[in-house]
Amino acid sequence: MLESLLERCRDVSAYTRSRVLQIWAELCEEHCVSIGLWNELAEVAAGRLEDKTAMVRKSALNLLIMMLQHNPFGPQLRIASFEATLQQYKKKLKELEPDTPSENDMNRLPSFNNTSGNNEVDDVTAGLNKVQLDSLPDSCLPEMEEDLIQKDGSVPDVGNLEQTRALVASLEAGLRFSKCISATIPTLAQLMASSSATDVENTINLLMRCRQFHIDSSEACLHKMLPLDKSIYEAVENAFITIYIKKTPVEVARNLINLAIESNIGDLAALEYIVGALVSKGNISSGAISALWDFFCFNISGTTAVQSCGALSILCMASKSSSTVLSSHLQDIIDIGFGRWEKIEPLLARTACIALQRLSEDDRKKLLLSNGSRVFGILESLVTGFWLSENIWYAAADKAIAAVYTIHPTPETFAANLVKKSLRSVFDCSGGEELQNEIGSGSVGILATVQVERLGRYLFVVSHVAMNQLLYIESCLQKVQKQKVGKEKMNYDFQQANGAMPADSSKEIGIDAELGLTASEDAILDTLSDKAEKEIIGGGSLERNLIGHCAPFLSKLCRNFSLMQKYQELQVSAMLALCRFMIIDANFCDTNLQLLFTVVESAPSEIVRSNCTICLGDLAVRFPNLLEPWTENMYSRLKDPSVSVRKNAVLVLSHLILNDMMKVKGYINEMAIRLEDEDERISNLAKLFFNELSKKGSNPIYNLLPDILGKLSNQNLKRESFCNIMQFLIGSIKKDKQMESLVEKLCNRFSGVTDVRQWEYISYCLSQLAFTEKGMKKLMESFKTYEHVLSEDSVMDHFKSIINKGKKFAKPELKLCIEEFEDKLNKFHVEKKEQEVTAKNAQIHQQKIDSKEDFVVTRNAGEVNIESDIDEDGEVIDPRNEGMTNSVNETSKTACVESQEHSVVSSDLSESEPDDTEIQSPNVVLRGDLKAGSKTSNMKDQKSHLSASSRRNTRSKQR
């Protein structure tokens, strides 16, 4: 019965598969599954994790959770522990066994009937007596086993030979189960990215259980739950609290610090969101916050500089929800963040700059009063100094400049000093014009007197200051608008409190509204904002400002390709600065747009191409009209040989299209090709893009599919790749009406295509559609459009698969029509095949005839040449008969071959004898299928011709 139930896990019905897995979970909970079937069931459940039906995957996940919870092998399922213990007991078994070893007998396993209740795990050595059990470190206690093995290099004796065999068999079964669960971790990682919220929630629960039983790699896989969708945030938060928060304050702090250290940029953003939410809810206690400060201040023994940096990162995350988190340790942030520890851990200075940005208004004022000059001096040395290494300086300078614009009362003046000092560190200001002219003239040796590293840092500083100046202008505009709205609301509340507004006041407001005076105030603010933005680069003023002087120099530097190829590190900084300037100023962007696309296509450095690709996305958002003519060039980045460039291109285009910042045009096929990218990350990003695109409106993929099909058919794609792409895209179309309309559209494409390969591709796409009754009828009605392609076997196979699909859901009447349609298809297929065979035979026959005629014409040309040689010998030929020829049949060919040694002419000539009797062979072109009589007469004529030729030769000799 259990074997049959195990087979039903692979039933064709999804409901049956799901229900059977649920029954198995109930049996596991009741401890009714023997160890002999345990691993088989685990392997079947692991295989069902990849089932195409969501409810089957859910049941498989719940079954594995139940199997872990009630497993008979122990609370710790580390593979290494099992292997070490098993190896020792195998040695013990080998010592006890006789010379002829016997195979492991699974029937000798201890029974699995006893339960301990409260979800406790049964002992695998339940069959051993109590005395042996007390001295046995069984598989339920692998840590004790390791300790015992490490002490004396041996394991305790469990009894006689049979009991040792039983224990070895139990350990082997436990090891197999542990390996089976560990092998599911990659599949669980894929399910974490599933579009089904149920899949993700149950996967998190299973991984939580795996972590509880110490399954290998389960903890690392759980980290992937951080950057997940908000639809499953509750499950993620509960798992996060269980794993990291429900501990002592010091343990909570240590867990969060380790997460911050190990996480990448994307995980850090998700971690910041979760930490902020937990702080606001009170799940992260004040004791944990104090422990984090202790780690930052090195008050806990053994704390490293990296841990101190991680603690400050978590505190910065917490400060978003509670502004008081940082206020009590302002002096510690300055002393430790910018003190001697920053040389040991350079990222500590960067994190301290982030902390300065997160300060509240009151804390900023307090900081300026107490340590303002010291803080700004530190920030200045951080930006203009050279004591940080190259790879750390850029990240630190980025946050330092941002901190200046956040906490300084007049950041533009302080930033101007930063730019000037950075400029002086490269070259004297008086020599700047000369340098610019030499770079414009293409001099490669100009950088011999300038340090490339310092020039790159200067370009970074000036461009980053320009970008922060733009953000500062926008923030000032928002403050003014906010103050305006607050003032209007305050006046309204005051008037409401003092009674109704006076008639004159209300009338005045109405007149202002009619005249548009209220709107004109907003227009004035917008005008001032635009003017301030243009003056950053200097486009709106006659005299260039400090940053504006750098713009033409930067443009000439980037256009000097020979110089950039020689100093590729400088090109990275120069192109990044150019991109920032282009984002700020529309005129500068329009001037250098051609340069940007030239570099993004031809630059040898993939870092430069990646940066420029990301910049294109920002430019498309800020200046969409300027970037619209370059849409095709943006899509071409999807074909870049570099993985990082392709990945950034997919991300940028996905963001623009899904947020309606770019229209989906006729180049979307390039994005579809990325579904089969060799890099799995890019392939997954492309799948995510099309999944999200299918949710917009009435599913744009439905309208794009015919165009994608046509363009992919003309590209040099592998058949397997094409099929996988189209199968994925068609699978995203769910509506029956769209499917029915696609049947008609695809059938109509057959009439305009003559390539057999495209016939196969179109028919394959038809076979992937989910046909309804209307769809089958449309396919039958469109028979005339594709009847000419039915001669191809591959096309016919796809139509047969469609018919087989239709028969499964068809009603009796429709099923009869489908069978008639099938007979019609088979009949046309046979007829087309016969016509093809006939046409091929006729073509072959015609080629043979043409080759024979070519042979005869070639031979006749040789005869004419021979006759001209005879004329040169002095023979007089009747001009009336000159040039008359006749082709020979197969018999004459044989005669000619036999007489070649005597130089006999092979064509029939007309000749006049002295008695005026004309001897002429019939001027008829003979074919290979003429009658034998004709061949005989021709042979006679040829003999007379030979005799006439011999007489002519005799007369010539007599002369």
Beta strands, then each sheet from edge to edge (+ up, - down):
strand 1: 911-912
strand 2: 918-919
sheet 1: 1+ 2-
end
